[in-house]
Amino acid sequence: MMMLGQEQQDPYRIDIMQQAYANITGAKEQLQPTHRYMRFLPKAEEEYDALKYSGLDLFDFPLHYEIAQPGDHYHDPSLPAEAITWQYAVIPVGQAFPESIVHELLYEVFIPDTMPMAARRDCSNAWKSRPCASLATPMSYCRMEQRGCSPTNGTPAAPSWCGTMCAISMSP
């Protein structure tokens, strides 16, 4: 079973991107969120299935934590062992999701639109097979892949590696 480490700072969190944008451009223009980082708590298999077939890319672990010990699944220790664990997703603003399922907005995200749509689809699939614990977006993982900095065996990268590469992934 996967074990989590420290909470990590997501470079795509709207407040962090806003500060970076202001530092680089000097502009006071407010960035608008492009995505929402949310979690869902299905109460039964029917709700879990509704989520699974909703088209959302779901993760059973929080993407904003480092992975201290890799594993094939994670179960939130605050929930009973027989309960379905929280499901996490990064959802484009405006995209529908099953609102009847208990959910929580963790924070808003800004992902710059710098890649062609086809490349984003390809990278999203690669990212899903090798998530990096400190990242909440497939875009940042894909940029690391393009620089040849991905983990070599398909397992999550060491948290310190992820944090270093996050900064690089934000450069054009």
For each residue, the residues with C-beta under 8 A, 3 or more apart:
1: 71 72 73 74 75
2: 61 67 69 70 71 72 73 74
3: 67 68 69 71
4: 61 62 65 66 67 68 74 133
5: 65 66 67 68 133 159
6: 65 66 159
7: 64 65
8: 64 65 66 133 134 159 162 163
9: 13 16 64 134
10: 13 16 37 63 64 107 109 134 135 136
11: 16 17 20 140 166 167 169 170
12: 16 17 35 109 110 111 136 137 139 140
13: 9 10 16 17 37 107 108 109 136
14: 17 18 31 33 107 108 109 110
15: 18 19
16: 9 10 11 12 13 19 20
17: 11 12 13 14 20 21 31 109 110
18: 14 15 21 22 30 31 110
19: 15 16 22 23
20: 11 16 17 23 24 170
21: 17 18 24 25 27 29 31
22: 18 19 25 26 27 28
23: 19 20
24: 20 21
25: 21 22
26: 22
27: 21 22
28: 22
29: 21
30: 18
31: 14 17 18 21 110
32: 93 110
33: 14 36 93 108 109 110
34: 92 93 109 110 111 113
35: 12 90 91 92 93 108 109 110 111 137
36: 33 90 91 93 105 107 108 109
37: 10 13 63 64 88 89 90 91 105 106 107 108 109 136
38: 88 89 90 91 97 103 104 105 106
39: 62 86 87 88 89 103 104 106
40: 51 58 86 87 88 89 97 98 101 102 103
41: 84 86 87 101 102 103 104
42: 45 47 48 50 51 84 87 101 102
43: 47 84 101 102
44: 47 48 84
45: 42 48 49 84
46: 49 50
47: 42 43 44 50 51 84 98 100 101
48: 42 44 45 51 52 84 87
49: 45 46 52 53
50: 42 46 47 53 54 98 101
51: 40 42 47 48 54 56 58 87 98 101
52: 48 49 58
53: 49 50
54: 50 51 96 97 98
55:
56: 51 89 91 97
57: 89 90 124 128 138
58: 40 51 52 87 88 89
59: 62 63 87 88 89 131
60: 73 74 75 85 86 87 88
61: 2 4 65 67 74 88 133
62: 4 39 59 65 86 88 106
63: 10 37 59 88 90 131 133 135 136
64: 7 8 9 10 37 106 134 136
65: 4 5 6 7 8 61 62 133 134
66: 4 5 6 8 133 134 159 162
67: 2 3 4 5 61 70 133 156 159
68: 3 4 5 159
69: 2 3
70: 2 67 155 156
71: 1 2 3 74
72: 1 2
73: 1 2 60
74: 1 2 4 60 61 71 85
75: 1 60 79 81 85
76: 79 85 86
77:
78:
79: 75 76 83 85 86
80: 83
81: 75
82:
83: 79 80
84: 41 42 43 44 45 47 48 87
85: 60 74 75 76 79
86: 39 40 41 60 62 76 79
87: 39 40 41 42 48 51 58 59 60 84
88: 37 38 39 40 58 59 60 61 62 63 106
89: 37 38 39 40 56 57 58 59 97
90: 35 36 37 38 57 63 109 136 137 138
91: 35 36 37 38 56 95 97
92: 34 35 95
93: 32 33 34 35 36 108
94:
95: 91 92
96: 54
97: 38 40 54 56 89 91 103
98: 40 47 50 51 54 101
99: 103
100: 47
101: 40 41 42 43 47 50 51 98
102: 40 41 42 43
103: 38 39 40 41 97 99
104: 38 39 41
105: 36 37 38 108
106: 37 38 39 62 64 88
107: 10 13 14 36 37
108: 13 14 33 35 36 37 93 105
109: 10 12 13 14 17 33 34 35 36 37 90 136 137
110: 12 14 17 18 31 32 33 34 35
111: 12 34 35 137 139
112: 139
113: 34
114: 172
115: 119 120 123 139 142
116: 119 120
117: 120 121
118: 121 122
119: 115 116 122 123 142
120: 115 116 117 123 124 138 139 142
121: 117 118 124 125
122: 118 119 125 126 142
123: 115 119 120 126 127 138 139 141 142 145
124: 57 120 121 127 128 138 142
125: 121 122 128 129
126: 122 123 129 130 138 141 142 145
127: 123 124 130 131 132 138 141 142 145
128: 57 124 125 131 138
129: 125 126 154
130: 126 127 141 150 151 154 155 156 157
131: 59 63 127 128 135 141 156
132: 127 135 140 141 144 156 157 162 165
133: 4 5 8 61 63 65 66 67 156 157 159 162
134: 8 9 10 64 65 66 159 162 163 166
135: 10 63 131 132 140 141 162 166
136: 10 12 13 37 63 64 90 109
137: 12 35 90 109 111 140 141
138: 57 90 120 123 124 126 127 128 141 142
139: 12 111 112 115 120 123 142 143 169
140: 11 12 132 135 137 143 144 165 166 169 170
141: 123 126 127 130 131 132 135 137 138 144 145 150 169
142: 115 119 120 122 123 124 126 127 138 139 145 146
143: 139 140 146 147 168 169 170
144: 132 140 141 147 149 150 165 168 169
145: 123 126 127 141 142 148 149 150
146: 142 143
147: 143 144 165 168 169
148: 145
149: 144 145 161 165 168
150: 130 141 144 145 157
151: 130 154 155 156 157 161
152:
153:
154: 129 130 151
155: 70 130 151
156: 67 70 130 131 132 133 151
157: 130 132 133 150 151 161 162 165
158: 161 162
159: 5 6 8 66 67 68 133 134 162 163
160: 163 164
161: 149 151 157 158 164 165
162: 8 66 132 133 134 135 157 158 159 165 166
163: 8 134 159 160 166 167
164: 160 161 167 168
165: 132 140 144 147 149 157 161 162 168 169
166: 11 134 135 140 162 163 169 170
167: 11 163 164 170 171
168: 143 144 147 149 164 165 171
169: 11 139 140 141 143 144 147 165 166
170: 11 20 140 143 166 167
171: 167 168
172: 114
